Amino acid sequence: MSTHSTYDMLRHLADSWGLLVMTAIFVGLSAWPFRPGAKPLNREAANSIFKDETDV
C-alpha cells in the first residue's frame, strides 16, 4: 500500500504549484487592460456611463 494518498499528493501540488498558477493568472488578468490594443475599448467603457439609453 502506498504511503502517500491521493489527498496528500493533490495537497502538495496545490501548495507548491497552485499558488504559482493563481499568481500568474492574477498578474495576467491585472495586466490585460493595459495591453496596447485596449485603449479604444477602455475609453468606450469609461465613457459608457455617460450615454443615455436613447443614444446609440
PDB file of N, CA, C, O and CB in Angstrom:
ATOM      1  N   MET A   1       0.843  -1.179   0.000  1.00  0.00           N
ATOM      2  CA  MET A   1       0.000   0.000   0.000  1.00  0.00           C
ATOM      3  C   MET A   1       0.889   1.244   0.000  1.00  0.00           C
ATOM      4  O   MET A   1       1.934   1.279   0.650  1.00  0.00           O
ATOM      5  CB  MET A   1      -0.960  -0.003   1.222  1.00  0.00           C
ATOM      6  N   SER A   2       0.464   2.230  -0.720  1.00  0.00           N
ATOM      7  CA  SER A   2       1.244   3.447  -0.860  1.00  0.00           C
ATOM      8  C   SER A   2       1.179   4.279   0.418  1.00  0.00           C
ATOM      9  O   SER A   2       0.139   4.355   1.073  1.00  0.00           O
ATOM     10  CB  SER A   2       0.749   4.263  -2.055  1.00  0.00           C
ATOM     11  N   THR A   3       2.308   4.902   0.761  1.00  0.00           N
ATOM     12  CA  THR A   3       2.336   5.742   1.958  1.00  0.00           C
ATOM     13  C   THR A   3       1.734   7.117   1.691  1.00  0.00           C
ATOM     14  O   THR A   3       1.343   7.813   2.629  1.00  0.00           O
ATOM     15  CB  THR A   3       3.767   5.891   2.466  1.00  0.00           C
ATOM     16  N   HIS A   4       1.655   7.512   0.431  1.00  0.00           N
ATOM     17  CA  HIS A   4       1.081   8.814   0.078  1.00  0.00           C
ATOM     18  C   HIS A   4      -0.293   8.596  -0.557  1.00  0.00           C
ATOM     19  O   HIS A   4      -0.433   7.864  -1.537  1.00  0.00           O
ATOM     20  CB  HIS A   4       2.025   9.600  -0.895  1.00  0.00           C
ATOM     21  N   SER A   5      -1.254   9.217  -0.006  1.00  0.00           N
ATOM     22  CA  SER A   5      -2.590   9.097  -0.566  1.00  0.00           C
ATOM     23  C   SER A   5      -2.778  10.132  -1.670  1.00  0.00           C
ATOM     24  O   SER A   5      -1.957  11.033  -1.846  1.00  0.00           O
ATOM     25  CB  SER A   5      -3.662   9.269   0.530  1.00  0.00           C
ATOM     26  N   THR A   6      -3.843   9.987  -2.387  1.00  0.00           N
ATOM     27  CA  THR A   6      -4.171  10.943  -3.440  1.00  0.00           C
ATOM     28  C   THR A   6      -4.365  12.327  -2.841  1.00  0.00           C
ATOM     29  O   THR A   6      -3.958  13.327  -3.431  1.00  0.00           O
ATOM     30  CB  THR A   6      -5.434  10.505  -4.205  1.00  0.00           C
ATOM     31  N   TYR A   7      -4.985  12.383  -1.673  1.00  0.00           N
ATOM     32  CA  TYR A   7      -5.199  13.665  -1.000  1.00  0.00           C
ATOM     33  C   TYR A   7      -3.875  14.359  -0.714  1.00  0.00           C
ATOM     34  O   TYR A   7      -3.730  15.553  -0.976  1.00  0.00           O
ATOM     35  CB  TYR A   7      -5.978  13.463   0.305  1.00  0.00           C
ATOM     36  N   ASP A   8      -2.911  13.620  -0.181  1.00  0.00           N
ATOM     37  CA  ASP A   8      -1.604  14.209   0.122  1.00  0.00           C
ATOM     38  C   ASP A   8      -0.918  14.706  -1.142  1.00  0.00           C
ATOM     39  O   ASP A   8      -0.290  15.765  -1.145  1.00  0.00           O
ATOM     40  CB  ASP A   8      -0.710  13.191   0.835  1.00  0.00           C
ATOM     41  N   MET A   9      -1.044  13.935  -2.215  1.00  0.00           N
ATOM     42  CA  MET A   9      -0.419  14.336  -3.469  1.00  0.00           C
ATOM     43  C   MET A   9      -1.070  15.619  -4.006  1.00  0.00           C
ATOM     44  O   MET A   9      -0.371  16.546  -4.416  1.00  0.00           O
ATOM     45  CB  MET A   9      -0.525  13.199  -4.508  1.00  0.00           C
ATOM     46  N   LEU A  10      -2.396  15.669  -4.003  1.00  0.00           N
ATOM     47  CA  LEU A  10      -3.089  16.855  -4.504  1.00  0.00           C
ATOM     48  C   LEU A  10      -2.834  18.066  -3.615  1.00  0.00           C
ATOM     49  O   LEU A  10      -2.726  19.188  -4.109  1.00  0.00           O
ATOM     50  CB  LEU A  10      -4.588  16.589  -4.605  1.00  0.00           C
ATOM     51  N   ARG A  11      -2.737  17.847  -2.316  1.00  0.00           N
ATOM     52  CA  ARG A  11      -2.464  18.961  -1.412  1.00  0.00           C
ATOM     53  C   ARG A  11      -1.057  19.513  -1.651  1.00  0.00           C
ATOM     54  O   ARG A  11      -0.860  20.728  -1.661  1.00  0.00           O
ATOM     55  CB  ARG A  11      -2.625  18.516   0.057  1.00  0.00           C
ATOM     56  N   HIS A  12      -0.098  18.639  -1.839  1.00  0.00           N
ATOM     57  CA  HIS A  12       1.259  19.081  -2.130  1.00  0.00           C
ATOM     58  C   HIS A  12       1.297  19.845  -3.446  1.00  0.00           C
ATOM     59  O   HIS A  12       1.976  20.867  -3.545  1.00  0.00           O
ATOM     60  CB  HIS A  12       2.217  17.884  -2.179  1.00  0.00           C
ATOM     61  N   LEU A  13       0.583  19.367  -4.454  1.00  0.00           N
ATOM     62  CA  LEU A  13       0.529  20.038  -5.748  1.00  0.00           C
ATOM     63  C   LEU A  13      -0.086  21.428  -5.597  1.00  0.00           C
ATOM     64  O   LEU A  13       0.424  22.394  -6.166  1.00  0.00           O
ATOM     65  CB  LEU A  13      -0.277  19.200  -6.761  1.00  0.00           C
ATOM     66  N   ALA A  14      -1.164  21.537  -4.845  1.00  0.00           N
ATOM     67  CA  ALA A  14      -1.821  22.829  -4.645  1.00  0.00           C
ATOM     68  C   ALA A  14      -0.929  23.772  -3.852  1.00  0.00           C
ATOM     69  O   ALA A  14      -0.882  24.968  -4.142  1.00  0.00           O
ATOM     70  CB  ALA A  14      -3.163  22.646  -3.928  1.00  0.00           C
ATOM     71  N   ASP A  15      -0.227  23.254  -2.862  1.00  0.00           N
ATOM     72  CA  ASP A  15       0.654  24.093  -2.053  1.00  0.00           C
ATOM     73  C   ASP A  15       1.835  24.612  -2.862  1.00  0.00           C
ATOM     74  O   ASP A  15       2.260  25.752  -2.675  1.00  0.00           O
ATOM     75  CB  ASP A  15       1.157  23.317  -0.843  1.00  0.00           C
ATOM     76  N   SER A  16       2.361  23.801  -3.745  1.00  0.00           N
ATOM     77  CA  SER A  16       3.559  24.211  -4.460  1.00  0.00           C
ATOM     78  C   SER A  16       3.236  24.942  -5.762  1.00  0.00           C
ATOM     79  O   SER A  16       3.713  26.057  -5.975  1.00  0.00           O
ATOM     80  CB  SER A  16       4.421  23.006  -4.750  1.00  0.00           C
ATOM     81  N   TRP A  17       2.448  24.342  -6.618  1.00  0.00           N
ATOM     82  CA  TRP A  17       2.190  24.922  -7.934  1.00  0.00           C
ATOM     83  C   TRP A  17       0.904  25.745  -7.983  1.00  0.00           C
ATOM     84  O   TRP A  17       0.769  26.626  -8.831  1.00  0.00           O
ATOM     85  CB  TRP A  17       2.125  23.828  -8.967  1.00  0.00           C
ATOM     86  N   GLY A  18      -0.025  25.472  -7.098  1.00  0.00           N
ATOM     87  CA  GLY A  18      -1.294  26.198  -7.106  1.00  0.00           C
ATOM     88  C   GLY A  18      -1.106  27.688  -6.892  1.00  0.00           C
ATOM     89  O   GLY A  18      -1.715  28.500  -7.589  1.00  0.00           O
ATOM     90  N   LEU A  19      -0.269  28.052  -5.937  1.00  0.00           N
ATOM     91  CA  LEU A  19      -0.018  29.464  -5.666  1.00  0.00           C
ATOM     92  C   LEU A  19       0.643  30.134  -6.865  1.00  0.00           C
ATOM     93  O   LEU A  19       0.314  31.270  -7.207  1.00  0.00           O
ATOM     94  CB  LEU A  19       0.859  29.623  -4.417  1.00  0.00           C
ATOM     95  N   LEU A  20       1.558  29.443  -7.489  1.00  0.00           N
ATOM     96  CA  LEU A  20       2.238  29.985  -8.665  1.00  0.00           C
ATOM     97  C   LEU A  20       1.253  30.204  -9.814  1.00  0.00           C
ATOM     98  O   LEU A  20       1.295  31.239 -10.479  1.00  0.00           O
ATOM     99  CB  LEU A  20       3.371  29.044  -9.109  1.00  0.00           C
ATOM    100  N   VAL A  21       0.378  29.243 -10.043  1.00  0.00           N
ATOM    101  CA  VAL A  21      -0.614  29.358 -11.116  1.00  0.00           C
ATOM    102  C   VAL A  21      -1.592  30.490 -10.815  1.00  0.00           C
ATOM    103  O   VAL A  21      -1.904  31.284 -11.703  1.00  0.00           O
ATOM    104  CB  VAL A  21      -1.377  28.028 -11.299  1.00  0.00           C
ATOM    105  N   MET A  22      -2.076  30.575  -9.586  1.00  0.00           N
ATOM    106  CA  MET A  22      -3.018  31.639  -9.229  1.00  0.00           C
ATOM    107  C   MET A  22      -2.362  33.014  -9.339  1.00  0.00           C
ATOM    108  O   MET A  22      -3.012  33.972  -9.758  1.00  0.00           O
ATOM    109  CB  MET A  22      -3.552  31.424  -7.805  1.00  0.00           C
ATOM    110  N   THR A  23      -1.092  33.126  -8.972  1.00  0.00           N
ATOM    111  CA  THR A  23      -0.376  34.392  -9.102  1.00  0.00           C
ATOM    112  C   THR A  23      -0.216  34.775 -10.569  1.00  0.00           C
ATOM    113  O   THR A  23      -0.390  35.939 -10.929  1.00  0.00           O
ATOM    114  CB  THR A  23       0.998  34.305  -8.425  1.00  0.00           C
ATOM    115  N   ALA A  24       0.109  33.816 -11.406  1.00  0.00           N
ATOM    116  CA  ALA A  24       0.264  34.090 -12.838  1.00  0.00           C
ATOM    117  C   ALA A  24      -1.067  34.537 -13.452  1.00  0.00           C
ATOM    118  O   ALA A  24      -1.093  35.457 -14.270  1.00  0.00           O
ATOM    119  CB  ALA A  24       0.796  32.838 -13.572  1.00  0.00           C
ATOM    120  N   ILE A  25      -2.160  33.896 -13.065  1.00  0.00           N
ATOM    121  CA  ILE A  25      -3.479  34.293 -13.571  1.00  0.00           C
ATOM    122  C   ILE A  25      -3.817  35.701 -13.101  1.00  0.00           C
ATOM    123  O   ILE A  25      -4.315  36.511 -13.883  1.00  0.00           O
ATOM    124  CB  ILE A  25      -4.569  33.296 -13.107  1.00  0.00           C
ATOM    125  N   PHE A  26      -3.551  36.000 -11.833  1.00  0.00           N
ATOM    126  CA  PHE A  26      -3.825  37.333 -11.293  1.00  0.00           C
ATOM    127  C   PHE A  26      -3.034  38.402 -12.039  1.00  0.00           C
ATOM    128  O   PHE A  26      -3.586  39.439 -12.408  1.00  0.00           O
ATOM    129  CB  PHE A  26      -3.491  37.382  -9.797  1.00  0.00           C
ATOM    130  N   VAL A  27      -1.756  38.157 -12.261  1.00  0.00           N
ATOM    131  CA  VAL A  27      -0.912  39.137 -12.961  1.00  0.00           C
ATOM    132  C   VAL A  27      -1.393  39.307 -14.404  1.00  0.00           C
ATOM    133  O   VAL A  27      -1.451  40.425 -14.914  1.00  0.00           O
ATOM    134  CB  VAL A  27       0.583  38.697 -12.936  1.00  0.00           C
ATOM    135  N   GLY A  28      -1.731  38.211 -15.049  1.00  0.00           N
ATOM    136  CA  GLY A  28      -2.215  38.287 -16.426  1.00  0.00           C
ATOM    137  C   GLY A  28      -3.516  39.065 -16.540  1.00  0.00           C
ATOM    138  O   GLY A  28      -3.661  39.907 -17.426  1.00  0.00           O
ATOM    139  N   LEU A  29      -4.461  38.790 -15.652  1.00  0.00           N
ATOM    140  CA  LEU A  29      -5.743  39.498 -15.701  1.00  0.00           C
ATOM    141  C   LEU A  29      -5.597  40.956 -15.281  1.00  0.00           C
ATOM    142  O   LEU A  29      -6.331  41.816 -15.767  1.00  0.00           O
ATOM    143  CB  LEU A  29      -6.764  38.802 -14.808  1.00  0.00           C
ATOM    144  N   SER A  30      -4.668  41.238 -14.391  1.00  0.00           N
ATOM    145  CA  SER A  30      -4.435  42.627 -13.981  1.00  0.00           C
ATOM    146  C   SER A  30      -3.770  43.430 -15.091  1.00  0.00           C
ATOM    147  O   SER A  30      -4.022  44.629 -15.215  1.00  0.00           O
ATOM    148  CB  SER A  30      -3.571  42.673 -12.718  1.00  0.00           C
ATOM    149  N   ALA A  31      -2.936  42.803 -15.889  1.00  0.00           N
ATOM    150  CA  ALA A  31      -2.231  43.493 -16.965  1.00  0.00           C
ATOM    151  C   ALA A  31      -3.068  43.589 -18.244  1.00  0.00           C
ATOM    152  O   ALA A  31      -2.745  44.380 -19.130  1.00  0.00           O
ATOM    153  CB  ALA A  31      -0.922  42.783 -17.261  1.00  0.00           C
ATOM    154  N   TRP A  32      -4.130  42.801 -18.351  1.00  0.00           N
ATOM    155  CA  TRP A  32      -4.929  42.736 -19.580  1.00  0.00           C
ATOM    156  C   TRP A  32      -5.440  44.107 -20.044  1.00  0.00           C
ATOM    157  O   TRP A  32      -5.340  44.393 -21.237  1.00  0.00           O
ATOM    158  CB  TRP A  32      -6.106  41.808 -19.369  1.00  0.00           C
ATOM    159  N   PRO A  33      -5.978  44.964 -19.180  1.00  0.00           N
ATOM    160  CA  PRO A  33      -6.467  46.267 -19.656  1.00  0.00           C
ATOM    161  C   PRO A  33      -5.359  47.201 -20.147  1.00  0.00           C
ATOM    162  O   PRO A  33      -5.650  48.182 -20.832  1.00  0.00           O
ATOM    163  CB  PRO A  33      -7.231  46.950 -18.554  1.00  0.00           C
ATOM    164  N   PHE A  34      -4.113  46.924 -19.818  1.00  0.00           N
ATOM    165  CA  PHE A  34      -3.009  47.803 -20.185  1.00  0.00           C
ATOM    166  C   PHE A  34      -2.292  47.364 -21.451  1.00  0.00           C
ATOM    167  O   PHE A  34      -1.256  47.928 -21.801  1.00  0.00           O
ATOM    168  CB  PHE A  34      -2.027  47.879 -19.060  1.00  0.00           C
ATOM    169  N   ARG A  35      -2.823  46.375 -22.137  1.00  0.00           N
ATOM    170  CA  ARG A  35      -2.196  45.932 -23.385  1.00  0.00           C
ATOM    171  C   ARG A  35      -2.365  47.023 -24.442  1.00  0.00           C
ATOM    172  O   ARG A  35      -3.291  47.829 -24.339  1.00  0.00           O
ATOM    173  CB  ARG A  35      -2.815  44.580 -23.879  1.00  0.00           C
ATOM    174  N   PRO A  36      -1.501  47.070 -25.447  1.00  0.00           N
ATOM    175  CA  PRO A  36      -1.509  48.173 -26.414  1.00  0.00           C
ATOM    176  C   PRO A  36      -2.828  48.359 -27.163  1.00  0.00           C
ATOM    177  O   PRO A  36      -3.222  49.502 -27.395  1.00  0.00           O
ATOM    178  CB  PRO A  36      -0.424  47.960 -27.404  1.00  0.00           C
ATOM    179  N   GLY A  37      -3.516  47.310 -27.544  1.00  0.00           N
ATOM    180  CA  GLY A  37      -4.729  47.443 -28.343  1.00  0.00           C
ATOM    181  C   GLY A  37      -5.990  47.734 -27.550  1.00  0.00           C
ATOM    182  O   GLY A  37      -7.069  47.826 -28.135  1.00  0.00           O
ATOM    183  N   ALA A  38      -5.888  47.880 -26.256  1.00  0.00           N
ATOM    184  CA  ALA A  38      -7.080  48.015 -25.414  1.00  0.00           C
ATOM    185  C   ALA A  38      -7.518  49.459 -25.199  1.00  0.00           C
ATOM    186  O   ALA A  38      -8.574  49.690 -24.610  1.00  0.00           O
ATOM    187  CB  ALA A  38      -6.829  47.376 -24.084  1.00  0.00           C
ATOM    188  N   LYS A  39      -6.745  50.432 -25.656  1.00  0.00           N
ATOM    189  CA  LYS A  39      -7.058  51.830 -25.366  1.00  0.00           C
ATOM    190  C   LYS A  39      -8.453  52.247 -25.859  1.00  0.00           C
ATOM    191  O   LYS A  39      -9.190  52.869 -25.094  1.00  0.00           O
ATOM    192  CB  LYS A  39      -6.010  52.724 -25.994  1.00  0.00           C
ATOM    193  N   PRO A  40      -8.841  51.934 -27.093  1.00  0.00           N
ATOM    194  CA  PRO A  40     -10.193  52.322 -27.527  1.00  0.00           C
ATOM    195  C   PRO A  40     -11.297  51.641 -26.708  1.00  0.00           C
ATOM    196  O   PRO A  40     -12.306  52.266 -26.383  1.00  0.00           O
ATOM    197  CB  PRO A  40     -10.378  51.986 -29.002  1.00  0.00           C
ATOM    198  N   LEU A  41     -11.102  50.380 -26.383  1.00  0.00           N
ATOM    199  CA  LEU A  41     -12.107  49.669 -25.590  1.00  0.00           C
ATOM    200  C   LEU A  41     -12.200  50.235 -24.179  1.00  0.00           C
ATOM    201  O   LEU A  41     -13.294  50.350 -23.627  1.00  0.00           O
ATOM    202  CB  LEU A  41     -11.783  48.175 -25.533  1.00  0.00           C
ATOM    203  N   ASN A  42     -11.073  50.583 -23.602  1.00  0.00           N
ATOM    204  CA  ASN A  42     -11.071  51.175 -22.263  1.00  0.00           C
ATOM    205  C   ASN A  42     -11.755  52.538 -22.271  1.00  0.00           C
ATOM    206  O   ASN A  42     -12.507  52.868 -21.354  1.00  0.00           O
ATOM    207  CB  ASN A  42      -9.633  51.310 -21.736  1.00  0.00           C
ATOM    208  N   ARG A  43     -11.495  53.316 -23.297  1.00  0.00           N
ATOM    209  CA  ARG A  43     -12.129  54.642 -23.399  1.00  0.00           C
ATOM    210  C   ARG A  43     -13.643  54.495 -23.557  1.00  0.00           C
ATOM    211  O   ARG A  43     -14.407  55.233 -22.935  1.00  0.00           O
ATOM    212  CB  ARG A  43     -11.539  55.443 -24.596  1.00  0.00           C
ATOM    213  N   GLU A  44     -14.074  53.551 -24.381  1.00  0.00           N
ATOM    214  CA  GLU A  44     -15.505  53.315 -24.570  1.00  0.00           C
ATOM    215  C   GLU A  44     -16.167  52.859 -23.265  1.00  0.00           C
ATOM    216  O   GLU A  44     -17.264  53.308 -22.934  1.00  0.00           O
ATOM    217  CB  GLU A  44     -15.730  52.267 -25.673  1.00  0.00           C
ATOM    218  N   ALA A  45     -15.511  51.983 -22.540  1.00  0.00           N
ATOM    219  CA  ALA A  45     -16.059  51.510 -21.267  1.00  0.00           C
ATOM    220  C   ALA A  45     -16.118  52.644 -20.245  1.00  0.00           C
ATOM    221  O   ALA A  45     -17.072  52.733 -19.472  1.00  0.00           O
ATOM    222  CB  ALA A  45     -15.215  50.346 -20.718  1.00  0.00           C
ATOM    223  N   ALA A  46     -15.112  53.503 -20.236  1.00  0.00           N
ATOM    224  CA  ALA A  46     -15.080  54.605 -19.275  1.00  0.00           C
ATOM    225  C   ALA A  46     -16.173  55.624 -19.562  1.00  0.00           C
ATOM    226  O   ALA A  46     -16.730  56.211 -18.634  1.00  0.00           O
ATOM    227  CB  ALA A  46     -13.716  55.286 -19.295  1.00  0.00           C
ATOM    228  N   ASN A  47     -16.483  55.841 -20.835  1.00  0.00           N
ATOM    229  CA  ASN A  47     -17.487  56.834 -21.206  1.00  0.00           C
ATOM    230  C   ASN A  47     -18.893  56.256 -21.315  1.00  0.00           C
ATOM    231  O   ASN A  47     -19.845  57.005 -21.534  1.00  0.00           O
ATOM    232  CB  ASN A  47     -17.108  57.471 -22.509  1.00  0.00           C
ATOM    233  N   SER A  48     -19.044  54.950 -21.168  1.00  0.00           N
ATOM    234  CA  SER A  48     -20.357  54.328 -21.347  1.00  0.00           C
ATOM    235  C   SER A  48     -21.362  54.758 -20.283  1.00  0.00           C
ATOM    236  O   SER A  48     -22.567  54.722 -20.534  1.00  0.00           O
ATOM    237  CB  SER A  48     -20.220  52.824 -21.329  1.00  0.00           C
ATOM    238  N   ILE A  49     -20.903  55.160 -19.116  1.00  0.00           N
ATOM    239  CA  ILE A  49     -21.838  55.574 -18.068  1.00  0.00           C
ATOM    240  C   ILE A  49     -22.487  56.909 -18.396  1.00  0.00           C
ATOM    241  O   ILE A  49     -23.496  57.264 -17.786  1.00  0.00           O
ATOM    242  CB  ILE A  49     -21.124  55.662 -16.725  1.00  0.00           C
ATOM    243  N   PHE A  50     -21.934  57.655 -19.343  1.00  0.00           N
ATOM    244  CA  PHE A  50     -22.490  58.945 -19.700  1.00  0.00           C
ATOM    245  C   PHE A  50     -23.492  58.856 -20.854  1.00  0.00           C
ATOM    246  O   PHE A  50     -24.135  59.847 -21.200  1.00  0.00           O
ATOM    247  CB  PHE A  50     -21.377  59.891 -20.061  1.00  0.00           C
ATOM    248  N   LYS A  51     -23.622  57.670 -21.446  1.00  0.00           N
ATOM    249  CA  LYS A  51     -24.552  57.502 -22.554  1.00  0.00           C
ATOM    250  C   LYS A  51     -25.957  57.335 -22.017  1.00  0.00           C
ATOM    251  O   LYS A  51     -26.178  56.684 -20.996  1.00  0.00           O
ATOM    252  CB  LYS A  51     -24.160  56.299 -23.426  1.00  0.00           C
ATOM    253  N   ASP A  52     -26.900  57.930 -22.719  1.00  0.00           N
ATOM    254  CA  ASP A  52     -28.309  57.786 -22.392  1.00  0.00           C
ATOM    255  C   ASP A  52     -28.829  56.530 -23.095  1.00  0.00           C
ATOM    256  O   ASP A  52     -28.231  56.068 -24.066  1.00  0.00           O
ATOM    257  CB  ASP A  52     -29.126  59.060 -22.814  1.00  0.00           C
ATOM    258  N   GLU A  53     -29.917  55.992 -22.616  1.00  0.00           N
ATOM    259  CA  GLU A  53     -30.473  54.803 -23.256  1.00  0.00           C
ATOM    260  C   GLU A  53     -30.927  55.096 -24.676  1.00  0.00           C
ATOM    261  O   GLU A  53     -30.986  54.183 -25.500  1.00  0.00           O
ATOM    262  CB  GLU A  53     -31.637  54.261 -22.443  1.00  0.00           C
ATOM    263  N   THR A  54     -31.248  56.337 -24.979  1.00  0.00           N
ATOM    264  CA  THR A  54     -31.673  56.684 -26.330  1.00  0.00           C
ATOM    265  C   THR A  54     -30.488  56.902 -27.263  1.00  0.00           C
ATOM    266  O   THR A  54     -30.666  56.878 -28.481  1.00  0.00           O
ATOM    267  CB  THR A  54     -32.537  57.928 -26.298  1.00  0.00           C
ATOM    268  N   ASP A  55     -29.298  57.111 -26.738  1.00  0.00           N
ATOM    269  CA  ASP A  55     -28.103  57.268 -27.573  1.00  0.00           C
ATOM    270  C   ASP A  55     -27.705  55.913 -28.117  1.00  0.00           C
ATOM    271  O   ASP A  55     -27.747  54.904 -27.413  1.00  0.00           O
ATOM    272  CB  ASP A  55     -26.931  57.905 -26.774  1.00  0.00           C
ATOM    273  N   VAL A  56     -27.320  55.905 -29.370  1.00  0.00           N
ATOM    274  CA  VAL A  56     -26.885  54.639 -29.978  1.00  0.00           C
ATOM    275  C   VAL A  56     -25.537  54.801 -30.593  1.00  0.00           C
ATOM    276  O   VAL A  56     -24.997  53.848 -31.155  1.00  0.00           O
ATOM    277  CB  VAL A  56     -27.878  54.154 -31.025  1.00  0.00           C
TER     278      VAL A  56
END
